[in-house]
Structure formats: C-alpha cells, structure tokens
C-alpha cells in the first residue's frame, strides 16, 4: 500500500464514522420532531455533541495524515496515526452514548485523538527540520 492509499483508507473509515454520527442525530430529530437545536432532549444533546466533537477534531488529524504522506512519512507512522485516530473517535462516540456520558471510553478516545494531533505536529516538525 502506498502512503496515499493508507491515508485514503483512514479518510474512508472516518468518513463512514462521520456519516454514522450524522444519521444518529437525524434519527432522533425526526423521531422527536426537533428541527433546530436540541429542545432540551438529553439524548439529542449527546448525539449532537458527539457529532460536533468529531467535526471539530477529525478534519485536522486527517489533513495531518495527508501532509505526512506528502512529507514521505513512514507507512508505519501513517498507520499508527490513522488507526489511533479512528479508534479514538469510535471510543469517544461510544462513550458519549453511556448514561451521563461517563466511563473510560470517552476520555480515552479524546486522549487518543489529542495524541494523534500532537504526535503528527511533532513528526511533521521532525520531517521538515531534522531529517
């Protein structure tokens, strides 16, 4: 697999996850007839935040994968970052489904995502300046 094929694989997986998170919001909106906002519906609030958190964090990490591929990063690093991002986003969204959104999945998922973002930034700097 080439670097760009690896990136495409993780972009595809995360796009599927994004669509799934979007559909989870739509289902509750239609069922509970909530067109805008959350109407104090706690289930809808959690789904909206899970979706929004993905939209706030995943794009930068996916852009990071593209930049790393362009900088000829190792394929192992691309898999580590792409896999960690995907697992982190799945864990975070699963954790948001828990009662009160408590439990280990949500913070572990967020920490994995932050690890990816910081790790990518540091690896990019290494590839640019230290190689």
ABEGO torsion letter per residue (X at the ends): XBAAAAAAAAAAAAAAAAAAAAAAAAAAAAAAGBABEAGGBAAAAAAAAAAAAAAAAAAAAAAAAAAAAAAGBBAAAAAAAAAAAAAAAAAAAAAAABBGGBEAAAAAAAAAAAAAAAAAAAAAAAAAAAX
